[in-house]
């Protein structure tokens, strides 16, 4: 709210949830932490409602399981029942498809359990009395302490004192650190950004801190300070050491669910192209049964994938290529040898690559998406060019958030 904004009060009925998880009332105005069907009293502050009081609660309203919910911005929807959330997330995908004149059959949703997030970015800053670390409050740079967080894996919670120590060592009084922490087989993998410039004395202090907290790896603004033990990740039964800051699925359970469906969709293909392959999340699992060509824009990730494949016994051939698929998608003649394609693009989707797939003879596509809108756009293009959209499964790795992931099957008809 701006300083000259005039706030007025009123009584409102919540009609639906927006894509960011806020209740929507006529206007539209957005009412955080409300649910469809609720009657509320609130103050209007630009496009948002504040000072909300629930007059008539929804039957889907539940007591938030985390005591930090009202102050922390890490979760948006803990006030909603699991049944409601599952249905709403599926409806988000159905609405995106309907906007493109598409429908599909849905498999049962896969929901990661509480306290299962294995990676997070903590905020940490120095204070007059020392330092503090946690998550940001909603739409704010205020840091909220989260000692009883119900979202993060208990082993990841051990990163909070680490983040505080890092702030004491390398944060300025004016800015907070962004401390990306990931669970690995050999301890915490920590990558820090927005800190002081690295010099000799800070490097020594950070190395000592890594020893004190038994960190597997510590990086500072893309500079690896120390690797005390390889921060290994398991993709199936293959060990991979990703580069610092590399993408990793948010939960083990979510990764397993996505991988199971990807394998089911491409089953029987003698050779598969895994596009936007990362460090081998899908490629290395599939290589137990079929040859794979993995393509990823980040050369360090493809190198990690290749190293994991070379050390794992009994895998089929895995070739790899570092290539920007947004600027240089695989062309139809390059796609011709493959019996299936796996697509796992970032939020922007894969429009350039999908256009080339549409001009190819690839019979099967397993599409993993973290953005229903760009997925539906790409799905429309595939369907218009001879593919049938079959089963979709929503995979909820980001529990209690508005974030929606999915895996879908396409087959040429």
C-alpha positions as CSV (number, residue, x, y, z in Angstrom):
1,X,0.0,0.0,0.0
2,X,1.4,3.4,-0.9
3,X,1.4,6.3,1.5
4,X,-1.4,8.2,-0.2
5,X,-3.7,5.2,-0.7
6,X,-7.1,5.4,0.9
7,X,-8.2,2.2,2.6
8,X,-11.9,1.4,3.0
9,X,-13.7,-1.4,4.8
10,X,-16.4,-3.8,3.6
11,X,-17.9,-7.2,3.6
12,X,-16.9,-9.5,0.7
13,X,-17.6,-13.0,-0.6
14,X,-14.7,-15.0,-2.0
15,X,-15.6,-16.6,-5.3
16,X,-12.4,-18.6,-6.2
17,X,-8.7,-18.9,-5.7
18,X,-6.3,-17.1,-8.1
19,X,-3.3,-18.9,-9.6
20,X,-1.1,-17.5,-6.8
21,X,-3.3,-19.0,-4.1
22,X,-5.1,-15.8,-3.0
23,X,-8.9,-15.7,-2.6
24,X,-10.5,-13.5,-5.3
25,X,-13.5,-11.2,-4.8
26,X,-15.3,-9.0,-7.2
27,X,-13.1,-6.2,-8.5
28,X,-11.0,-8.2,-8.8
29,X,-9.5,-7.9,-5.3
30,X,-7.2,-10.4,-3.7
31,X,-7.6,-11.8,-0.2
32,X,-4.7,-13.8,1.1
33,X,-5.4,-16.9,3.2
34,X,-9.1,-17.1,2.3
35,X,-11.0,-19.8,0.5
36,X,-13.9,-20.0,-2.0
37,X,-17.3,-19.6,-0.5
38,X,-16.0,-17.6,2.6
39,X,-17.6,-14.4,3.6
40,X,-15.1,-11.9,5.0
41,X,-14.7,-8.5,6.4
42,X,-11.6,-6.6,5.3
43,X,-10.1,-3.3,4.3
44,X,-9.3,-2.4,0.7
45,X,-5.7,-1.4,0.0
46,X,-5.2,-1.0,-3.7
47,X,-5.8,-4.5,-5.3
48,X,-5.5,-6.4,-2.0
49,X,-7.7,-6.9,1.0
50,X,-6.0,-6.5,4.4
51,X,-7.1,-6.9,8.1
52,X,-9.2,-9.8,7.0
53,X,-11.7,-11.3,9.4
54,X,-13.5,-14.5,8.5
55,X,-17.2,-14.2,9.1
56,X,-18.4,-17.4,7.4
57,X,-15.6,-20.0,7.1
58,X,-15.4,-22.6,4.3
59,X,-15.9,-26.2,5.3
60,X,-12.4,-26.7,3.6
61,X,-10.7,-24.4,6.1
62,X,-8.4,-26.3,8.6
63,X,-6.1,-25.2,11.3
64,X,-2.6,-24.5,9.8
65,X,-0.2,-27.3,10.9
66,X,2.7,-24.8,11.3
67,X,2.8,-22.1,14.0
68,X,4.8,-19.9,11.6
69,X,2.1,-19.9,8.9
70,X,0.7,-16.4,9.5
71,X,4.1,-14.7,9.6
72,X,6.2,-16.7,7.2
73,X,5.9,-16.5,3.4
74,X,7.1,-20.0,2.8
75,X,3.6,-21.5,2.6
76,X,0.5,-19.9,1.1
77,X,-2.2,-22.5,1.6
78,X,-1.9,-24.3,5.0
79,X,-5.4,-23.1,5.9
80,X,-6.9,-25.4,3.2
81,X,-7.6,-29.1,3.5
82,X,-5.5,-31.6,1.6
83,X,-8.6,-32.7,-0.3
84,X,-9.4,-29.1,-1.4
85,X,-5.7,-28.4,-2.4
86,X,-5.5,-31.6,-4.5
87,X,-8.7,-30.8,-6.4
88,X,-7.7,-27.1,-6.8
89,X,-4.2,-28.0,-8.2
90,X,-5.8,-30.3,-10.7
91,X,-8.3,-27.6,-11.6
92,X,-5.5,-25.2,-12.3
93,X,-4.2,-27.6,-14.9
94,X,-7.7,-28.3,-16.3
95,X,-8.3,-24.6,-16.7
96,X,-5.0,-24.0,-18.5
97,X,-5.9,-26.9,-20.9
98,X,-9.5,-25.6,-21.4
99,X,-8.1,-22.2,-22.4
100,X,-6.5,-24.1,-25.3
101,X,-9.6,-26.3,-26.0
102,X,-7.9,-29.3,-24.6
103,X,-9.0,-32.0,-22.1
104,X,-7.2,-35.0,-20.6
105,X,-7.7,-37.9,-18.2
106,X,-6.0,-37.4,-14.8
107,X,-4.2,-40.0,-12.8
108,X,-4.4,-39.7,-9.0
109,X,-2.3,-36.8,-7.7
110,X,1.0,-37.5,-6.0
111,X,1.6,-35.3,-2.9
112,X,4.9,-35.1,-1.1
113,X,4.6,-35.4,2.7
114,X,5.2,-32.7,5.2
115,X,8.8,-32.0,6.2
116,X,10.1,-33.5,2.9
117,X,11.6,-30.5,1.1
118,X,15.3,-31.3,0.6
119,X,16.4,-27.9,-0.8
120,X,15.5,-24.3,0.1
121,X,16.9,-20.8,-0.1
122,X,17.2,-19.3,3.4
123,X,17.6,-15.6,4.1
124,X,20.2,-14.6,6.7
125,X,21.4,-11.2,7.9
126,X,23.4,-9.7,10.7
127,X,21.7,-8.0,13.5
128,X,22.8,-5.8,16.4
129,X,22.9,-8.8,18.7
130,X,24.3,-11.3,16.2
131,X,22.5,-12.8,13.2
132,X,19.2,-14.5,12.2
133,X,18.1,-16.8,9.5
134,X,14.8,-18.1,8.2
135,X,12.4,-17.4,5.4
136,X,11.0,-14.1,4.2
137,X,7.6,-12.9,5.3
138,X,5.0,-12.7,2.5
139,X,6.0,-9.9,-0.1
140,X,8.6,-8.5,2.3
141,X,12.3,-8.5,3.1
142,X,11.6,-9.2,6.7
143,X,13.1,-12.5,7.8
144,X,11.0,-14.8,9.9
145,X,12.6,-17.3,12.3
146,X,11.2,-20.8,11.6
147,X,12.4,-23.3,14.3
148,X,9.3,-25.5,13.9
149,X,8.9,-25.4,10.1
150,X,6.7,-28.1,8.8
151,X,7.8,-27.8,5.2
152,X,11.6,-28.4,5.3
153,X,13.1,-31.9,5.9
154,X,14.4,-32.1,9.6
155,X,18.0,-32.6,8.3
156,X,17.7,-29.4,6.3
157,X,16.7,-27.5,9.4
158,X,20.3,-27.9,10.6
159,X,21.2,-25.3,8.0
160,X,19.7,-22.5,10.1
161,X,22.6,-22.0,12.4
162,X,24.9,-22.5,9.4
163,X,23.2,-19.6,7.7
164,X,23.5,-17.4,10.7
165,X,27.2,-18.1,11.0
166,X,27.6,-17.3,7.3
167,X,25.8,-14.0,7.8
168,X,28.2,-13.1,10.7
169,X,31.1,-13.9,8.4
170,X,30.1,-12.3,5.1
171,X,26.9,-10.3,5.2
172,X,26.7,-6.6,5.3
173,X,24.5,-4.8,7.7
174,X,22.4,-3.5,4.8
175,X,21.7,-6.7,2.9
176,X,20.8,-10.2,3.7
177,X,22.4,-13.3,2.3
178,X,20.6,-15.8,0.1
179,X,21.8,-19.2,1.4
180,X,20.8,-22.1,-0.9
181,X,21.0,-25.4,1.0
182,X,20.5,-28.9,-0.4
183,X,20.6,-32.2,1.4
184,X,23.2,-34.6,0.0
185,X,24.4,-38.1,0.9
186,X,27.4,-36.6,2.6
187,X,25.9,-33.5,4.4
188,X,24.7,-30.1,3.5
189,X,25.6,-28.6,0.1
190,X,25.6,-24.8,0.6
191,X,25.7,-22.1,-2.0
192,X,25.7,-18.4,-0.9
193,X,24.9,-15.3,-2.9
194,X,24.6,-11.6,-2.2
195,X,27.5,-11.6,0.2
196,X,30.6,-9.5,0.6
197,X,33.3,-9.7,-2.1
198,X,35.5,-12.7,-1.5
199,X,39.0,-12.0,-0.3
200,X,41.7,-14.1,1.3
201,X,40.6,-13.6,4.9
202,X,37.0,-14.3,4.2
203,X,37.9,-17.4,2.2
204,X,39.8,-18.7,5.3
205,X,36.9,-17.9,7.6
206,X,34.5,-19.6,5.3
207,X,36.6,-22.8,5.0
208,X,36.9,-22.9,8.8
209,X,33.1,-22.5,9.1
210,X,32.6,-25.4,6.7
211,X,34.8,-27.6,8.9
212,X,32.9,-26.5,12.1
213,X,29.5,-27.4,10.6
214,X,30.7,-30.5,8.7
215,X,29.4,-29.2,5.4
216,X,29.9,-31.3,2.3
217,X,30.5,-28.3,0.0
218,X,30.4,-24.5,0.5
219,X,30.3,-22.0,-2.4
220,X,30.3,-18.3,-2.4
221,X,28.9,-16.4,-5.4
222,X,29.8,-19.4,-7.7
223,X,33.3,-19.8,-6.2
224,X,33.7,-23.1,-4.5
225,X,35.4,-22.4,-1.2
226,X,35.8,-26.0,-0.2
227,X,34.5,-29.5,-1.0
228,X,35.0,-31.6,2.1
229,X,33.0,-34.6,0.8
230,X,31.3,-35.1,-2.5
231,X,27.7,-33.8,-2.2
232,X,26.3,-36.9,-3.9
233,X,22.7,-37.3,-5.1
234,X,21.1,-40.7,-6.1
235,X,19.2,-40.9,-9.3
236,X,17.8,-44.3,-9.0
237,X,20.9,-46.3,-8.0
238,X,23.3,-44.0,-9.8
239,X,25.5,-41.6,-7.8
240,X,25.9,-38.1,-9.2
241,X,27.8,-35.1,-7.9
242,X,25.9,-32.1,-9.3
243,X,27.7,-28.8,-9.7
244,X,27.1,-26.1,-7.1
245,X,23.6,-24.6,-7.5
246,X,22.4,-27.2,-10.0
247,X,18.7,-27.9,-10.3
248,X,17.3,-30.8,-8.2
249,X,13.7,-31.9,-7.8
250,X,12.3,-30.4,-4.5
251,X,11.6,-33.7,-2.8
252,X,12.7,-37.3,-3.1
253,X,9.1,-38.4,-3.2
254,X,8.2,-36.0,-6.0
255,X,11.3,-37.0,-8.0
256,X,10.3,-40.7,-7.6
257,X,6.7,-40.0,-8.8
258,X,7.8,-38.1,-11.9
259,X,10.4,-40.7,-12.7
260,X,7.9,-43.6,-12.4
261,X,5.6,-41.9,-14.9
262,X,8.3,-41.0,-17.3
263,X,9.5,-44.6,-17.4
264,X,5.9,-45.8,-17.9
265,X,5.4,-43.4,-20.8
266,X,8.6,-44.2,-22.7
267,X,8.6,-47.9,-21.9
268,X,9.6,-50.1,-24.9
269,X,11.5,-47.4,-26.8
270,X,15.0,-48.6,-27.7
271,X,16.5,-45.2,-27.6
272,X,15.3,-42.0,-25.9
273,X,16.2,-38.3,-26.1
274,X,16.1,-36.6,-22.7
275,X,15.9,-32.9,-23.4
276,X,16.6,-30.3,-20.6
277,X,18.2,-33.3,-18.9
278,X,19.9,-31.5,-16.0
279,X,22.3,-33.8,-14.2
280,X,20.5,-37.0,-15.2
281,X,17.3,-37.2,-13.1
282,X,15.5,-39.2,-15.7
283,X,18.3,-40.2,-18.2
284,X,20.3,-42.3,-15.7
285,X,17.2,-44.1,-14.5
286,X,16.1,-44.9,-18.0
287,X,19.5,-46.1,-18.9
288,X,18.9,-49.3,-17.0
289,X,16.7,-50.4,-19.9
290,X,17.4,-48.2,-22.9
291,X,20.0,-46.1,-24.6
292,X,19.6,-42.4,-23.8
293,X,20.9,-39.2,-25.4
294,X,20.8,-36.4,-22.8
295,X,20.8,-32.7,-23.8
296,X,21.2,-29.9,-21.4
297,X,22.2,-26.3,-21.7
298,X,24.6,-26.3,-18.8
299,X,27.9,-28.0,-19.6
300,X,28.8,-28.6,-16.0
301,X,25.5,-30.5,-15.5
302,X,26.1,-32.7,-18.5
303,X,29.7,-33.4,-17.2
304,X,28.2,-34.5,-13.9
305,X,25.7,-36.7,-15.7
306,X,28.5,-38.3,-17.7
307,X,30.7,-38.9,-14.7
308,X,27.8,-40.6,-12.9
309,X,27.1,-42.9,-15.9
310,X,30.7,-43.9,-16.3
311,X,31.0,-45.0,-12.7
312,X,27.7,-47.0,-12.6
313,X,27.8,-50.6,-13.8
314,X,25.3,-52.2,-16.1
315,X,23.8,-49.1,-17.8
316,X,23.0,-48.8,-21.5
317,X,24.8,-46.2,-23.5
318,X,24.2,-42.6,-22.4
319,X,25.5,-39.9,-24.7
320,X,25.3,-36.3,-23.8
321,X,25.4,-32.8,-25.4
322,X,25.6,-29.3,-23.9
323,X,23.2,-27.3,-26.1
324,X,20.9,-24.4,-25.7
325,X,17.5,-25.9,-26.7
326,X,15.8,-22.5,-26.7
327,X,18.2,-21.2,-29.4
328,X,19.2,-24.5,-31.0
329,X,16.5,-27.1,-30.6
330,X,17.0,-30.6,-31.9
331,X,15.8,-30.7,-35.5
332,X,13.6,-33.4,-37.1
333,X,16.5,-35.3,-38.7
334,X,18.3,-35.3,-35.3
335,X,15.1,-36.6,-33.6
336,X,14.6,-39.3,-36.1
337,X,16.6,-42.1,-34.3
338,X,14.6,-41.8,-31.1
339,X,11.6,-43.9,-30.1
340,X,10.6,-41.4,-27.4
341,X,11.4,-37.9,-26.1
342,X,11.5,-36.7,-22.5
343,X,10.9,-33.0,-22.1
344,X,11.5,-31.3,-18.7
345,X,11.9,-27.6,-19.5
346,X,11.9,-24.6,-17.1
347,X,8.9,-22.5,-16.5
348,X,9.1,-20.9,-19.9
349,X,8.2,-24.2,-21.5
350,X,9.7,-25.6,-24.7
351,X,8.0,-23.9,-27.6
352,X,11.0,-23.9,-30.0
353,X,11.7,-27.6,-29.3
354,X,8.1,-28.6,-29.5
355,X,7.8,-27.0,-33.0
356,X,10.7,-29.2,-34.2
357,X,9.1,-32.3,-32.5
358,X,5.8,-31.5,-34.4
359,X,7.8,-31.7,-37.7
360,X,9.4,-35.0,-36.7
361,X,8.2,-38.6,-36.5
362,X,8.8,-39.1,-32.8
363,X,6.0,-41.4,-31.6
364,X,6.0,-40.8,-27.8
365,X,6.6,-37.8,-25.6
366,X,6.8,-37.7,-21.8
367,X,6.4,-34.0,-20.8
368,X,7.3,-32.9,-17.3
369,X,6.2,-29.3,-16.5
370,X,6.4,-26.8,-13.6
371,X,4.0,-24.3,-15.3
372,X,0.5,-25.4,-16.4
373,X,0.1,-22.3,-18.7
374,X,3.2,-22.9,-20.8
375,X,2.5,-26.7,-20.7
376,X,-1.0,-26.1,-22.1
377,X,0.4,-23.8,-24.8
378,X,2.9,-26.5,-25.9
379,X,0.3,-29.3,-25.6
380,X,-2.0,-27.4,-28.0
381,X,0.8,-27.2,-30.6
382,X,1.5,-31.0,-30.2
383,X,-2.2,-31.9,-30.5
384,X,-2.7,-29.7,-33.5
385,X,0.2,-31.5,-35.2
386,X,-1.0,-35.1,-34.7
387,X,-0.3,-36.0,-31.1
388,X,-2.9,-37.2,-28.6
389,X,-2.7,-36.0,-25.1
390,X,-3.3,-39.0,-22.9
391,X,-2.8,-39.3,-19.1
392,X,-1.7,-36.4,-16.8
393,X,-0.6,-36.7,-13.2
394,X,-0.2,-33.6,-11.0
395,X,2.8,-34.0,-8.7
396,X,2.7,-31.7,-5.7
397,X,6.2,-31.3,-4.5
398,X,5.6,-27.8,-3.2
399,X,3.1,-28.7,-0.6
400,X,0.9,-25.8,0.7
401,X,2.0,-23.6,-2.1
402,X,0.3,-22.5,-5.4
403,X,3.1,-24.2,-7.4
404,X,1.9,-27.0,-9.6
405,X,3.9,-29.6,-11.4
406,X,2.8,-32.4,-13.7
407,X,3.8,-35.2,-16.0
408,X,1.9,-36.0,-19.2
409,X,2.0,-38.5,-22.0
410,X,1.6,-37.7,-25.7
411,X,1.4,-40.2,-28.6
412,X,1.2,-39.8,-32.3
413,X,-2.1,-40.9,-33.8
